[in-house]
Amino acid sequence: MKKILFLFLLFTKVSFAQSHFPVDTTYTVKSVYDKVKKDHPYISYVPTRSYETVNQKKEIVYKKIKDRELHLDAYYNKTKKQNPAIVIIHGGGWRSGNKSQMETFAIEMASKGYSCFNIEFRLSMEAPYPAAIFDVKNAIQYIKKNARKFNVDTTKVAVLGCSSGGQMASLIGTTNGKKEFEDSKTVSKFSSKVNAIVDVDGTLAFKHRESVEGKVAGLWLGGSYEEIPAIWEQAAPLNQADKNTPPILFICSSIPRFHAGRDDMIAILNKYGIYSEIQTIPNSPHSFWFLNPWFDETIKYTTHFLDKIFK
């Protein structure tokens, strides 16, 4: 009975307007703070930062699905030169979180000469995999189409994600040019190819000796591993890594489960001479990027890597 109800919701809620489908609001900066504070009493919120050199344009519609609109927020340097772009994917177990959670991160990276885009995508309670992957790839195409407006160099596009967003970013980067990961309903002359990946504590494999992914992943993927093993394997970035994978930075917490498949992927990248880098933040919890004292360190590692790849 539960499975029938799940499938009913799966196939009906996709067509509803945004206000009509269930929204999970459990993953917030505050919820992370409250959880982390117990073991790390010295933490603090990252204050809102603003820079005169950074433009902001919010709630830009990049895609429409019937009466459903998907938006992105742009934060870009006012310089007239073309800058590398960072497409940013929030975390939340593929079912919670929102693009605004990454605003402080995007503003900070924009101040360093990047054009940053926080992406809204369909979460698992609205649409199952691979809808979210299609959405972000469509957003990349939209950004390239409007590159002049946002001062973007279309040959220098990075995709960055945190937690479940890190898994998505890695999958998007490892599926450059693979048609089965492109939205056949959306035709664009612009490529969804990315030139670098930043995976912030996101798993690389769902079914792996190091992985403990279960019900939350199953809700996004459309069923358990026992029911749909091929989908679980397909959605693992580790299984998509090949000679076309771009350089990748792994920024890792001290919790091993979020690094599942990383070392195996690096072995594949090394085989093809593709650059990779690991930065592990000692004694850090998951979702460390939201809070002090880890926010600036995350920015530092991201900037150093992308400067090396793009500048």
C-alpha positions in Angstrom: 0.0 0.0 0.0 2.8 2.4 0.9 4.5 1.7 -2.4 1.3 2.4 -4.3 0.9 5.7 -2.5 4.5 6.6 -3.2 4.1 6.0 -6.9 0.8 7.9 -7.0 2.4 11.0 -5.5 5.4 10.6 -7.7 3.4 10.8 -10.9 0.8 13.3 -9.9 2.7 16.0 -8.0 5.1 16.7 -10.9 2.3 18.6 -12.8 1.3 20.7 -9.9 2.3 24.3 -9.5 5.1 24.9 -7.0 2.7 25.8 -4.2 0.8 22.5 -4.6 3.5 19.9 -3.9 4.9 18.9 -0.5 8.0 20.9 0.6 10.5 19.6 3.1 11.9 22.5 5.1 14.0 20.4 7.6 17.4 21.3 6.1 18.2 24.9 6.9 21.3 26.8 8.1 19.6 27.1 11.5 18.9 23.3 11.8 22.5 22.6 10.9 23.7 25.2 13.5 21.5 23.7 16.2 22.7 20.1 15.4 26.4 21.0 15.2 26.5 23.3 18.2 26.2 20.3 20.6 29.6 19.0 19.7 31.2 22.2 18.5 30.1 25.0 21.0 32.5 27.5 19.4 30.8 27.7 16.1 29.0 30.9 14.8 26.9 32.0 11.8 28.7 33.6 8.9 27.6 37.2 8.7 26.0 38.5 5.5 28.7 40.1 3.4 28.3 42.6 0.6 30.8 44.0 -1.9 30.5 47.0 -4.2 32.0 45.0 -7.0 29.3 42.4 -7.0 26.0 42.6 -8.8 23.0 40.6 -7.7 20.0 39.5 -9.8 17.5 37.1 -8.2 14.6 34.9 -9.2 15.6 34.7 -12.8 13.4 32.1 -14.7 15.6 29.7 -16.6 13.1 27.0 -17.3 9.4 26.4 -17.4 7.6 23.0 -17.1 3.9 23.7 -17.8 3.0 26.2 -15.1 6.1 25.4 -13.0 8.9 27.9 -13.2 12.5 27.2 -12.1 14.7 30.1 -11.0 18.3 30.9 -10.4 20.1 33.7 -8.5 23.1 35.4 -10.2 26.0 37.0 -8.3 28.6 38.4 -10.6 31.6 40.7 -10.6 30.9 44.1 -12.1 34.1 44.0 -14.2 33.3 44.0 -17.9 35.7 41.2 -18.7 34.5 37.6 -19.1 34.9 35.7 -15.8 34.8 32.0 -15.0 31.4 30.8 -13.9 30.4 28.7 -10.9 27.1 26.8 -11.0 26.1 26.1 -7.3 23.9 23.3 -6.2 22.6 23.3 -2.6 22.4 20.2 -0.3 19.5 18.7 1.6 19.4 15.0 0.8 17.8 15.7 -2.6 14.5 16.5 -0.9 15.1 19.6 1.2 17.2 22.9 1.2 17.0 25.8 -1.3 19.2 28.0 -3.4 19.3 30.9 -1.0 21.3 28.8 1.5 24.3 29.3 -0.7 24.0 33.1 -1.1 26.9 34.0 1.2 29.1 31.5 -0.5 28.2 32.8 -3.9 28.7 36.5 -3.0 32.1 35.7 -1.6 33.2 33.8 -4.7 31.8 36.6 -6.9 34.0 39.1 -5.1 37.0 37.1 -6.2 36.2 37.4 -9.9 33.7 34.7 -10.6 30.1 34.7 -11.9 28.1 32.6 -9.5 24.7 31.1 -10.0 22.6 29.5 -7.3 20.2 27.0 -8.9 16.7 26.0 -8.0 15.9 22.4 -9.1 13.1 19.9 -8.6 13.5 18.0 -5.4 12.6 14.4 -4.8 9.2 15.2 -3.4 8.3 16.9 -6.7 10.1 14.8 -9.3 12.5 11.8 -9.1 15.9 11.4 -10.6 17.0 12.4 -13.2 14.8 15.5 -13.2 17.2 17.5 -11.0 20.1 16.6 -13.2 18.2 17.8 -16.3 17.3 21.0 -14.5 20.8 21.9 -13.6 22.1 21.1 -17.1 19.4 23.3 -18.5 20.5 26.1 -16.2 24.1 25.7 -17.5 22.7 26.1 -21.0 20.7 29.2 -20.0 23.8 30.7 -18.4 25.9 30.1 -21.5 23.1 31.5 -23.7 23.1 34.7 -21.6 26.9 34.8 -21.0 27.3 38.4 -22.0 24.7 39.5 -19.5 26.5 37.9 -16.6 30.1 38.4 -17.8 30.7 34.7 -18.2 33.5 33.0 -20.1 31.6 29.9 -21.5 34.9 27.9 -21.8 35.4 28.2 -18.0 32.4 26.8 -16.2 32.6 24.9 -12.9 29.8 23.1 -11.1 30.0 23.1 -7.3 27.7 21.2 -4.9 27.5 20.5 -1.2 26.4 17.2 0.3 23.7 15.8 -2.1 24.5 18.8 -4.3 28.1 17.5 -4.3 26.9 14.2 -5.7 24.8 16.0 -8.3 27.7 18.2 -9.3 30.0 15.2 -9.7 27.4 13.4 -11.8 26.9 16.4 -14.0 30.6 16.8 -14.5 31.2 13.1 -15.2 28.4 13.0 -17.8 29.6 15.7 -20.1 28.3 14.9 -23.6 26.3 11.8 -22.5 22.9 12.1 -24.2 21.0 10.0 -21.7 21.7 12.7 -19.1 20.3 15.5 -21.2 16.7 16.7 -21.2 15.3 15.5 -24.5 12.3 17.9 -24.1 14.5 20.9 -24.0 16.4 21.7 -27.2 19.4 24.1 -27.0 22.3 24.9 -29.2 24.3 25.6 -26.1 26.3 22.8 -24.4 25.8 21.8 -20.8 29.5 20.8 -20.6 31.4 21.9 -17.5 35.1 22.3 -17.2 35.7 21.7 -13.5 33.9 20.1 -10.5 34.0 21.0 -6.8 32.4 18.3 -4.7 31.9 19.4 -1.1 31.3 16.3 1.0 29.1 14.6 -1.6 29.1 10.8 -2.1 30.4 9.4 -5.3 28.7 6.0 -5.0 25.3 4.9 -3.6 26.1 1.2 -3.3 29.7 0.8 -2.2 31.7 -0.7 0.7 32.1 2.8 2.1 28.5 4.0 1.5 25.5 3.9 3.8 23.0 5.6 1.5 19.4 4.2 2.1 15.9 5.6 2.2 16.7 9.2 1.4 18.6 8.3 -1.7 15.8 5.8 -2.6 13.2 8.5 -2.5 15.2 10.5 -5.1 16.2 7.6 -7.2 12.6 6.1 -7.3 13.0 3.0 -5.2 15.4 0.8 -3.2 18.6 -0.7 -4.6 16.9 -4.1 -4.6 14.1 -2.7 -6.8 16.1 -0.6 -9.2 19.8 -1.5 -9.0 20.6 -0.2 -12.5 19.4 3.3 -11.6 21.4 3.3 -8.4 24.5 2.3 -10.3 23.8 4.8 -13.1 23.4 7.8 -10.7 26.8 7.1 -9.1 29.4 9.5 -10.4 32.1 6.9 -9.8 30.5 4.7 -12.5 30.4 7.6 -15.0 34.0 8.8 -14.5 36.1 8.4 -17.7 38.6 10.2 -19.9 36.1 13.1 -20.4 35.8 13.9 -16.7 37.1 17.4 -15.9 39.4 18.3 -13.0 37.8 17.9 -9.6 38.3 19.2 -6.1 37.0 17.2 -3.1 36.5 19.3 0.0 35.8 16.8 2.8 34.5 16.7 6.3 36.0 14.3 8.9 33.1 11.9 8.4 34.1 9.0 6.1 30.6 8.0 4.8 30.4 11.2 2.7 33.5 10.3 0.8 32.3 6.9 -0.5 33.9 6.1 -3.8 36.3 9.0 -3.8 39.5 7.1 -3.8 38.2 4.7 -6.5 37.3 7.7 -8.7 40.7 9.3 -8.2 42.3 6.0 -9.4 40.3 6.3 -12.6 41.2 10.0 -13.0 44.9 9.2 -12.5 44.7 6.6 -15.2 43.7 9.4 -17.7 46.0 12.0 -16.3 43.1 14.2 -15.0 44.0 16.5 -12.1 42.2 16.0 -8.8 42.7 17.5 -5.4 41.6 16.5 -1.9 41.2 19.0 1.0 40.0 17.5 4.3 39.0 19.8 7.1 40.0 18.2 10.4 37.4 17.7 13.1 34.7 19.1 10.9 31.0 18.0 10.8 28.9 17.5 7.7 27.5 20.9 6.4 30.6 22.6 7.7 30.5 25.1 4.8 27.6 27.1 6.4 29.4 28.0 9.6 32.5 29.6 11.1 35.2 28.5 11.6 35.0 26.4 8.4 33.4 28.8 5.9 36.6 30.8 5.0 38.6 27.6 4.7 36.1 26.3 2.2 36.3 29.5 0.2 40.1 29.4 0.3 40.2 25.8 -1.1 37.6 26.5 -3.8 39.3 29.7 -4.9 42.8 28.2 -5.0 41.6 25.2 -7.1 39.5 27.2 -9.6 42.2 29.9 -9.9 44.6 27.1 -10.8 42.3 25.5 -13.4 40.9 28.7 -14.9 43.3 31.6 -14.3 
